[in-house]
Amino acid sequence: MVVCGDDGLAHRLAAELRGVYAEQVTLVVPPSGLRVREPVVGRARAASAALLDRFVNATVNRGNGTGAQGGSDDVSDERLVEAAEPTDAVLAEVGVARAAALALVYDDDETNIRAALNARRINPRIRLVLRLYNRRLGRHIEELLDQAAELSVGDTQGRGHHRGDASTTVLSDADTAAPALVATALVGTSKIVETDGLLLRAVERRPPHPGEVADPGLCTLALLSATSNDPAGSEGSEDSGDQGPQMLPDAAAVAAATGRGTMVLEQISYSGTPLPAVRAQVPPFASLFSQRLRWSLAGLAAAVVALAVVLALATGDHPLHATYVTLLDLFAINEPAHNDSMGRQILQLLSAVVGLLLLPVMLAAVLEALGTFRTVSALRKPPRGLSRHVVLLGLGKIGTRVLTRLRELHIPVVCIEADPEARGMATARRLGVPVVLGDVTQEGVLEAAKIHRADALLALTSVDTTNLETVLYARALSADLRVVLRLYDDEFATAVYRTLRAAHPDAVTRSRSVSHLAAPAFAGAMMGRQILGAIPVERRVLLFAALTVGEHPQLEGKTVGEAFRAGAWRVLALDTAATRTAVPGAHGNGVRNGSGSTAGAGTAIGGPGGAPAAGAPPGPSGLVWDLPDTYVLRNEDRVVLGATRRGLAELLGRRGRERPGR
């Protein structure tokens, strides 16, 4: 396996492949101290990259004794190569021609695309995993690279084994981490996965009284560790032993877990007050003019009516004709009344004065209307009376994806951004989301976002200190505010979590690393499997994958109950859209009579509180979540599986080395 990248995701991905799947990994990273360079086009870029690579390659460690991270096990399985960019020479040096898979996880999309094209030319059969932020471009690149692989290996081989090995997968760390961050705004948990259009969450449930078992609810995913009940605990550390979290427990383990919290799976929705719908970006008429201007226009209209009434009474003219004459005098287009009575002349002079007053008022109305349209087309301000909303800090790559997901769920959002040219400003303008422009570290910015009436704060900038400062200041304004902050360093995130939990035990605090959430999905893609999402269980990760039963002997021909292996994997749903079949009933084909497995720890989403009925039809998403334990898995069935990292590695035929606490 070859991993190329320039940030923490590359190191985490290499550690995931080495520690979980026991793969030999070559990690390509920029030289120490080299910052990410701005993209340069043309020959200057190629020349500078070649010169720097020539200098760096002189110090490249070609042995097997250097690891990317000190203190880790199995350092002999990782080879570290320092190179500024993944050029053809670097790809040849790290053995792409003989590698099984290549991951390109640079922060720059152009760098990943260029390296992927070169790698496909060097080795048409290699499995490629790309990190791209642009979704549309990613789909086209995926199709292009797959087509190039099929043409290179030939039509016969392209339809066979090598066709699957030469697959291309395009992922985005922002898309992988966004659901977990969005879930915090919904229910105060970052444990979420999206499966075939369904938004699912893992709910932490505590026992009502000491010595009792927590409500099993739906499908039990894990038993929480004892340390997570301590506000100053380490949230399920790896060295917690038997008291640590137990992933995918069976029914006996759940019943015996008295006094421990559980994590169950259920579908979520938002019940807060949504923002007013933005319709075609057209403001209401009342918002076109300020209140002072509206009063000025009303006063002038009243003056015109009064002049018309007085003129009709003085001359005995018809009211409509009197109004017409008054308007002519108002706009100074009527004949002078020097031959008329004194009263008529006075009314004409008063109408002219009103006309003079009307000119600046009309000019002000035009300017205010133009300003209103400009403001509506640009940014909105937080509306009055807004409450129970989510304050989102940072509109970069991660913040933009989170903003889109929040609005898809109709959650009211107020954004804070210091850069008016940030990536997500166009998205906020298109969605009509209120944005407060300003430095969040300055006083008054959080108050302008109505943080005191908000439900949650998501601090997602790329600067750890800014996120931490914002959270601390927000907690000073609202002690029970639900906060989530993005931190790059995992040890720093753990320390921040412990301190905030101890200082505010009644408030929800979450600190997450984007690379920690994204690495399992990238690793699964390198192994050739579709990872639907990753749910953090304390300091561990539970994966959700879509698998075909026929490719795994551990599942083929077994019932759902027999296929369940506690602590490793569990079948959660059947994708009927892929197989075009319905789940048979208890008396139909494919269901084995007799006793099934006793490992069923609850019902799946969408089912009733009791035991699920066999033969239930699929939901609107094409997934059957209430599979009976007696349903026999067929070769062509495609299932959604919940698995630990090592359990998934065993299903893939790559059994990792056993380590304590994992």
C-alpha positions in Angstrom: 0.0 0.0 0.0 1.2 3.5 -0.9 -0.1 6.6 0.8 0.8 10.1 -0.4 -0.3 13.2 1.5 0.8 16.4 3.2 -1.3 16.5 6.4 -2.5 14.4 9.3 -4.8 12.3 7.2 -1.9 10.6 5.5 -0.3 9.6 8.8 -3.6 8.4 10.2 -4.4 6.4 7.0 -0.9 4.7 7.1 -1.4 3.8 10.7 -4.8 2.4 10.0 -3.6 0.2 7.2 -0.6 -0.9 9.2 -2.2 -1.5 12.6 -5.7 -2.7 11.6 -5.1 -4.5 8.2 -1.5 -5.5 8.8 -0.5 -4.1 5.5 3.0 -3.0 4.4 2.8 0.7 3.8 5.0 3.2 2.0 4.2 6.7 3.2 5.2 9.7 1.0 5.1 13.0 2.8 6.8 16.4 2.2 10.2 17.0 3.8 10.2 18.0 7.5 9.5 21.7 7.9 8.4 22.1 4.3 5.1 24.0 4.2 2.4 23.3 1.6 3.3 25.3 -1.4 1.0 27.5 -3.4 0.1 25.9 -6.8 2.3 27.0 -9.6 1.4 26.2 -13.2 3.6 25.6 -16.2 7.3 24.6 -16.5 8.2 26.6 -13.4 6.3 24.2 -11.2 7.7 21.1 -12.8 11.3 22.4 -12.6 11.1 23.5 -9.0 9.5 20.2 -8.0 12.1 18.2 -9.8 15.0 20.2 -8.3 13.5 19.9 -4.7 12.8 16.2 -5.2 16.4 15.6 -6.4 17.7 17.3 -3.2 15.3 15.5 -0.9 15.8 12.0 -2.5 19.4 12.2 -1.3 18.2 12.0 2.2 15.4 9.5 1.7 15.4 6.5 4.0 15.2 3.4 1.7 15.3 1.0 4.6 12.4 -0.5 6.5 13.2 0.7 10.0 11.7 4.2 10.0 8.1 4.9 10.9 6.0 7.9 10.5 5.0 8.1 14.1 7.3 7.4 17.0 6.4 4.9 19.5 4.1 2.9 17.3 4.2 -0.9 16.8 5.1 -2.6 13.6 7.3 0.2 12.3 9.0 -2.4 10.1 5.8 -2.5 8.0 6.1 1.2 7.1 8.6 2.9 4.8 8.8 6.7 5.0 9.8 8.6 1.8 10.1 12.4 1.8 9.2 14.1 -1.5 7.8 17.5 -2.3 5.3 16.1 -4.8 4.3 12.7 -6.2 6.1 13.0 -9.5 6.7 10.1 -11.9 10.2 9.6 -10.4 8.7 9.4 -6.8 5.9 7.1 -7.8 8.4 4.8 -9.5 10.7 5.0 -6.4 8.0 3.9 -4.0 7.0 1.0 -6.2 3.6 2.0 -7.6 4.1 -0.5 -10.4 4.0 -3.3 -7.9 1.6 -1.8 -5.3 -1.9 -3.1 -4.7 -3.4 0.3 -3.9 -2.4 4.0 -3.9 -4.1 6.7 -1.8 -3.6 10.3 -2.8 -4.7 12.5 0.1 -3.0 15.8 -0.6 -5.0 18.9 0.3 -4.7 20.2 -3.3 -7.1 18.5 -5.7 -4.9 19.3 -8.7 -2.0 17.5 -7.1 -4.1 14.4 -6.5 -5.5 14.3 -10.0 -2.1 14.7 -11.7 -0.6 11.9 -9.6 -3.6 9.6 -10.2 -3.3 10.0 -14.0 0.4 9.2 -13.8 -0.2 6.2 -11.5 -2.8 4.8 -13.8 -0.4 5.0 -16.6 2.4 3.3 -14.6 0.1 0.5 -13.2 -3.3 0.1 -14.9 -4.3 -2.5 -12.4 -3.7 -0.5 -9.2 -6.6 0.5 -7.0 -6.7 4.3 -6.6 -8.2 6.2 -3.7 -8.4 10.0 -4.3 -9.2 12.8 -1.9 -11.1 15.5 -3.8 -13.3 18.2 -2.5 -15.0 18.9 -5.8 -17.8 16.3 -6.1 -18.7 16.8 -9.7 -15.1 16.7 -10.8 -14.5 13.7 -8.7 -17.3 11.7 -10.5 -15.8 12.6 -13.9 -12.3 11.7 -12.7 -13.5 8.4 -11.3 -15.2 7.4 -14.6 -12.1 8.5 -16.6 -9.6 6.5 -14.6 -11.8 3.4 -14.5 -12.2 3.6 -18.3 -8.5 4.1 -18.8 -7.9 1.0 -16.6 -10.3 -1.1 -18.6 -8.8 -0.1 -21.9 -5.3 -0.7 -20.6 -5.8 -4.2 -19.3 -8.1 -5.2 -22.2 -11.8 -6.0 -22.4 -11.4 -9.6 -21.3 -9.4 -8.8 -18.2 -11.4 -5.7 -17.6 -14.5 -7.7 -17.0 -12.7 -10.1 -14.7 -10.6 -10.0 -11.6 -8.5 -7.1 -12.5 -11.5 -4.9 -13.3 -12.3 -4.9 -9.6 -8.7 -4.4 -8.5 -8.3 -1.4 -10.8 -11.2 0.5 -9.3 -11.1 4.2 -8.5 -12.7 5.6 -5.4 -13.0 9.4 -4.9 -13.6 10.4 -1.3 -13.7 13.7 0.6 -12.7 14.0 4.2 -15.1 16.9 4.5 -18.0 14.7 3.4 -16.9 11.9 5.7 -16.7 14.1 8.8 -19.7 16.3 8.1 -22.4 13.9 9.3 -20.8 13.4 12.6 -20.6 17.2 13.1 -24.1 17.8 12.0 -25.4 15.2 14.4 -24.1 17.3 17.3 -26.3 20.2 16.2 -29.3 17.8 16.2 -29.0 15.7 19.3 -25.7 16.5 21.0 -23.9 13.5 19.7 -21.3 13.2 17.0 -22.0 9.5 16.4 -23.8 9.5 13.1 -23.8 7.7 9.7 -25.9 8.2 6.6 -27.0 5.0 4.8 -28.9 5.2 1.6 -30.4 8.6 2.4 -31.2 7.7 6.0 -29.6 9.7 8.7 -28.8 7.4 11.7 -27.3 8.2 15.1 -25.8 6.2 17.9 -27.4 7.3 21.1 -25.7 7.0 24.5 -28.1 5.8 27.1 -27.3 5.6 30.8 -28.9 3.2 33.3 -31.7 4.8 35.3 -30.2 3.6 38.7 -26.9 2.1 39.8 -26.8 -1.7 39.3 -29.5 -1.6 36.6 -29.2 -2.2 32.8 -29.7 0.7 30.5 -32.7 0.6 28.1 -31.6 -1.6 25.2 -33.7 0.5 22.8 -33.0 -0.5 19.2 -29.9 -2.3 18.0 -27.2 -2.2 20.6 -23.9 -1.1 19.1 -21.6 -1.0 22.1 -21.3 -1.0 25.9 -19.7 2.2 27.1 -16.7 2.0 29.3 -16.7 2.9 33.0 -14.3 5.7 32.5 -16.7 7.6 30.2 -19.1 8.0 33.2 -16.4 10.0 34.9 -16.4 13.7 33.8 -12.6 13.8 34.0 -12.2 10.4 32.4 -10.4 9.6 29.2 -13.6 8.7 27.3 -12.8 5.1 26.8 -9.1 4.9 26.5 -7.4 2.0 24.8 -5.8 0.7 28.0 -9.0 0.5 30.0 -9.1 -3.3 29.8 -12.4 -5.1 30.6 -13.9 -1.9 31.8 -13.4 -0.3 28.4 -16.0 -0.1 25.6 -17.3 -3.4 24.2 -18.1 -3.2 20.5 -21.2 -5.0 19.1 -22.0 -7.1 22.3 -24.4 -10.0 22.3 -27.6 -10.2 24.3 -25.9 -11.9 27.2 -23.2 -9.2 27.5 -25.9 -6.5 27.4 -27.9 -8.2 30.1 -24.9 -8.6 32.3 -23.7 -5.0 31.9 -25.4 -3.6 35.0 -24.5 0.0 35.7 -22.9 0.7 32.3 -24.2 2.9 29.6 -25.0 1.6 26.1 -25.0 2.9 22.6 -28.0 2.1 20.4 -28.8 2.9 16.8 -31.9 4.9 15.7 -33.0 7.3 13.0 -32.9 11.0 13.8 -34.8 14.1 12.8 -34.7 17.7 13.9 -37.7 19.3 15.8 -36.4 22.8 16.2 -37.8 26.0 14.6 -36.5 26.3 11.1 -35.5 29.6 9.5 -38.1 31.3 7.3 -37.9 29.9 3.8 -36.0 31.9 1.3 -38.1 32.2 -1.9 -36.3 33.2 -5.1 -34.2 35.8 -3.1 -37.0 38.4 -3.4 -37.4 40.5 -0.2 -40.9 41.4 1.0 -42.1 44.9 0.2 -42.0 46.1 3.8 -38.2 45.3 3.9 -37.5 47.5 0.9 -37.8 50.7 2.8 -36.9 51.7 6.4 -39.5 52.7 8.9 -38.5 56.3 8.8 -38.9 56.4 5.0 -42.2 54.7 5.1 -43.5 57.3 7.6 -42.2 60.1 5.3 -44.0 58.6 2.3 -47.2 58.2 4.4 -47.0 61.9 5.4 -46.6 63.1 1.9 -49.5 61.0 0.7 -51.7 62.4 3.5 -50.7 66.0 2.5 -51.7 65.3 -1.2 -55.1 63.9 0.0 -55.6 66.9 2.2 -54.8 69.4 -0.6 -57.1 67.5 -3.0 -60.0 67.7 -0.4 -59.5 71.4 0.3 -59.3 72.1 -3.5 -62.6 70.2 -4.1 -64.3 72.1 -1.3 -63.0 75.5 -2.4 -63.8 75.2 -6.1 -66.7 72.7 -6.0 -64.9 70.5 -8.4 -65.3 66.7 -8.5 -62.9 64.9 -6.1 -61.2 62.9 -8.8 -60.6 66.0 -10.9 -59.4 67.9 -7.9 -56.9 65.2 -7.1 -55.7 65.3 -10.7 -55.2 69.0 -10.6 -53.4 68.7 -7.2 -51.0 66.2 -8.7 -50.3 68.5 -11.7 -49.4 71.2 -9.2 -47.4 68.8 -7.2 -45.1 67.9 -10.2 -45.1 71.6 -11.4 -46.7 70.8 -14.8 -49.9 72.8 -14.4 -50.6 76.3 -15.6 -50.0 79.1 -13.1 -53.2 80.1 -11.3 -52.5 83.9 -11.5 -56.0 84.6 -12.8 -57.8 82.4 -10.2 -58.9 83.2 -6.7 -56.5 83.8 -3.8 -57.4 80.4 -2.2 -56.6 78.6 -5.5 -53.2 80.3 -5.7 -52.3 79.4 -2.1 -53.2 75.7 -2.7 -51.1 75.7 -5.8 -48.1 77.1 -3.8 -48.6 74.5 -1.1 -48.7 71.7 -3.7 -45.4 73.0 -5.2 -43.8 72.9 -1.7 -45.0 69.3 -1.2 -43.6 68.5 -4.6 -40.2 69.8 -3.5 -40.3 67.7 -0.4 -41.2 64.6 -2.5 -38.1 64.7 -4.6 -35.5 63.8 -1.9 -37.9 61.2 -0.4 -38.3 59.4 -3.7 -34.5 59.5 -4.2 -34.0 58.0 -0.8 -36.6 55.3 -1.6 -34.7 54.3 -4.8 -31.4 54.1 -2.9 -32.8 52.1 -0.1 -34.5 49.6 -2.5 -31.2 49.1 -4.4 -29.3 48.6 -1.1 -31.9 46.1 0.1 -31.7 44.1 -3.1 -27.9 44.2 -2.9 -28.0 43.0 0.7 -30.4 40.2 -0.1 -28.3 39.0 -3.0 -25.2 39.1 -0.8 -25.7 38.1 2.8 -28.5 38.0 5.3 -28.5 39.2 8.9 -29.7 37.1 11.8 -33.4 37.7 12.0 -35.0 39.1 15.2 -36.3 36.6 17.6 -34.1 33.7 16.3 -33.5 31.0 18.9 -32.6 27.4 19.1 -30.3 27.7 16.2 -26.8 26.5 15.4 -23.8 28.9 15.3 -21.3 27.7 12.7 -17.8 29.2 12.9 -15.7 28.9 9.8 -16.8 28.5 6.2 -13.8 26.5 4.8 -14.0 23.0 3.3 -15.4 21.4 6.4 -17.7 24.3 7.4 -19.2 24.5 3.9 -20.1 20.8 3.9 -21.6 21.0 7.4 -23.6 24.1 6.4 -25.1 22.3 3.4 -26.0 19.3 5.5 -27.6 21.4 8.2 -29.8 23.3 5.7 -30.8 20.0 4.1 -32.2 19.1 7.4 -33.9 22.5 7.8 -31.9 23.4 10.8 -31.6 27.2 11.4 -27.9 28.3 11.1 -26.0 31.5 11.7 -22.5 31.5 10.3 -19.5 33.5 11.4 -16.6 34.1 9.0 -13.7 36.6 9.0 -12.8 36.2 5.3 -15.4 37.7 3.0 -13.9 35.6 0.1 -14.1 32.3 2.0 -15.0 29.1 0.1 -18.4 28.8 1.8 -19.6 32.4 1.3 -21.2 31.6 -2.0 -23.0 28.6 -0.5 -24.3 30.7 2.4 -25.5 33.4 -0.1 -27.2 30.8 -2.2 -28.9 29.1 0.7 -29.9 32.5 2.3 -28.1 31.7 5.5 -27.4 34.6 7.9 -23.6 35.4 8.1 -21.8 37.6 10.5 -18.6 39.0 9.0 -15.9 39.6 11.6 -13.2 38.2 13.7 -14.7 35.9 16.3 -12.0 36.8 18.8 -13.3 40.3 18.9 -16.1 41.3 21.3 -19.6 41.5 19.9 -19.2 39.0 17.1 -20.6 36.0 18.9 -23.3 38.3 20.4 -24.3 39.4 16.9 -24.8 35.7 16.0 -27.2 35.5 19.0 -25.1 32.9 20.8 -27.0 33.3 24.0 -30.1 31.9 22.4 -28.4 29.2 20.3 -28.6 25.4 20.9 -25.1 24.5 19.6 -21.8 26.0 18.5 -19.7 24.3 15.9 -16.1 25.8 15.8 -14.7 24.4 12.6 -11.9 26.7 11.6 -8.5 25.4 10.7 -6.8 27.1 13.7 -7.1 25.2 16.9 -6.5 28.2 19.2 -9.3 30.1 17.5 -11.7 27.2 18.0 -10.7 26.8 21.6 -10.9 30.5 22.4 -14.4 30.7 20.8 -15.7 27.8 22.8 -14.4 29.1 26.1 -15.9 32.6 25.5 -19.2 31.0 24.3 -19.3 28.9 27.5 -18.8 32.1 29.5 -21.9 33.5 27.8 -24.0 30.3 28.0 -22.8 27.6 30.4 -25.2 24.9 29.0 -24.4 25.6 25.4 -23.7 22.4 23.3 -20.2 22.9 21.7 -18.2 21.0 19.2 -14.7 22.1 18.3 -12.4 20.9 15.6 -8.9 20.2 16.8 -6.0 18.8 14.7 -4.0 17.1 17.3 -5.8 14.2 18.9 -3.9 14.4 22.2 -4.7 18.0 22.5 -8.4 17.2 21.7 -8.4 14.7 24.5 -7.0 17.1 27.0 -9.4 19.8 26.0 -12.3 17.4 26.3 -11.3 16.4 29.8 -11.0 19.9 31.0 -14.2 21.2 29.5 -16.1 18.1 30.8 -14.7 18.7 34.3 -15.5 22.4 34.2 -19.0 22.0 32.7 -20.3 18.5 33.6 -23.9 19.2 32.7 -23.1 20.6 29.2 -22.4 18.6 26.1 -18.8 18.9 24.9 -17.2 17.2 21.9 -13.7 17.5 20.4 -13.1 15.7 17.2 -10.4 15.4 14.6 -11.5 15.3 10.9 -8.6 12.9 10.0 -9.6 10.6 12.8 -13.1 10.3 11.4 -12.1 10.1 7.7 -9.1 7.6 8.0 -11.3 4.4 8.4 -13.3 5.2 5.2 -10.2 5.8 3.2 -8.6 2.6 4.5 -11.7 0.6 3.7 -11.7 2.0 0.1 -8.0 1.0 -0.3 -9.0 -2.5 0.7 -11.7 -2.4 -2.0 -14.8 -2.1 0.1 -17.5 0.6 0.3 -17.4 2.3 3.8 -20.7 4.1 4.4 -19.6 5.9 7.5 -17.7 5.7 10.7 -19.1 6.3 14.2 -16.7 7.2 17.0 -17.4 5.1 20.1 -15.5 7.0 22.8 -11.9 6.8 21.5 -12.6 3.9 19.1 -14.3 3.7 15.8 -17.2 1.5 14.6 -17.5 1.2 10.8 -20.6 0.7 8.6 -19.9 -1.0 5.3 -21.9 -2.3 2.3 -20.9 -5.9 1.4 -22.0 -8.6 -1.0 -22.6 -11.8 0.9 -21.1 -14.1 -1.8 -17.7 -12.6 -1.4 -17.4 -13.5 2.3 -17.6 -17.1 3.5 -18.2 -15.9 7.1 -21.7 -14.7 5.9 -22.6 -17.0 3.0 -25.3 -19.4 3.7 -25.8 -18.5 7.3 -28.7 -16.9 9.1 -28.5 -13.3 10.3 -28.1 -14.6 13.9 -25.4 -17.2 13.0 -23.5 -14.6 11.0 -23.3 -12.2 14.0 -20.0 -12.3 15.7 -19.9 -10.4 19.0 -17.1 -7.8 19.1 -16.4 -8.1 15.3 -19.4 -7.6 13.0 -23.2 -7.6 12.8 -25.6 -7.6 9.8 -27.9 -4.6 10.2 -29.9 -4.2 7.0 -30.5 -5.8 3.6 -30.3 -3.7 0.5 -33.3 -4.8 -1.5 -32.7 -2.3 -4.3 -29.4 -4.0 -5.2 -30.9 -7.6 -5.2 -34.4 -6.6 -6.3 -35.9 -9.1 -3.9 -38.1 -8.9 -0.8 -37.4 -10.4 2.5 -39.4 -13.6 2.8 -41.7 -14.4 5.7 -41.2 -17.0 8.4 -42.9 -19.6 6.2 -41.3 -18.7 2.9 -38.1 -19.7 1.2 -34.8 -18.6 2.7 -35.9 -18.7 6.4 -34.5 -21.5 8.5 -37.0 -22.9 11.0 -35.8 -23.7 14.4 -33.9 -21.7 16.9 -31.8 -18.8 15.6 -29.0 -17.1 17.3 -29.5 -15.5 20.7 -27.3 -12.6 19.8 -30.1 -10.3 18.8 -29.7 -7.2 20.9 -32.8 -5.3 19.8 -34.7 -4.3 16.7 -33.5 -2.2 13.9 -34.7 1.3 12.9 -38.2 1.7 11.7 -39.6 -1.4 13.5 -41.8 -1.5 16.5 -40.5 -1.8 20.1 -41.0 -5.6 20.2 -39.6 -8.3 18.0 -39.7 -7.5 14.3 -42.1 -9.4 12.1 -40.6 -11.5 9.4 -41.3 -10.6 5.8 -41.4 -6.8 6.5 -41.3 -4.8 3.3 -38.4 -2.5 2.7 -38.5 1.1 3.7 -38.6 4.0 1.3 -34.8 4.0 1.1 -34.7 0.3 -0.2 -33.2 -1.0 3.0 -34.8 -3.6 5.3 -33.7 -2.8 8.9 -35.9 -5.4 10.7 -34.3 -8.5 9.4 -35.2 -11.6 11.4 -32.4 -13.7 12.9 -33.6 -16.7 10.9 -33.2 -15.0 7.5 -30.6 -16.9 5.4 -28.1 -14.7 3.7 -27.8 -15.6 0.0 -24.8 -15.1 -2.3 -26.4 -12.2 -4.2 -27.6 -10.3 -1.1 -26.0 -7.0 -0.4 -26.1 -6.1 3.3 -25.2 -3.2 5.5 -22.8 -4.3 8.1 -21.6 -2.8 11.4 -18.1 -3.9 12.2 -15.0 -3.0 14.2 -11.9 -2.1 12.4 -10.3 -5.5 13.0 -13.6 -7.3 12.3 -13.8 -5.7 8.9 -10.2 -6.5 8.3 -11.0 -10.2 8.9 -14.0 -10.1 6.6 -11.7 -8.7 3.9 -9.3 -11.6 4.4 -6.7 -9.4 5.9 -6.6 -10.4 9.5 -4.6 -7.9 11.5 -2.2 -8.6 14.4 -4.0 -9.1 17.7 -3.2 -6.4 20.2 -4.6 -5.9 23.7 -7.3 -3.3 24.0 -8.2 -3.3 20.4 
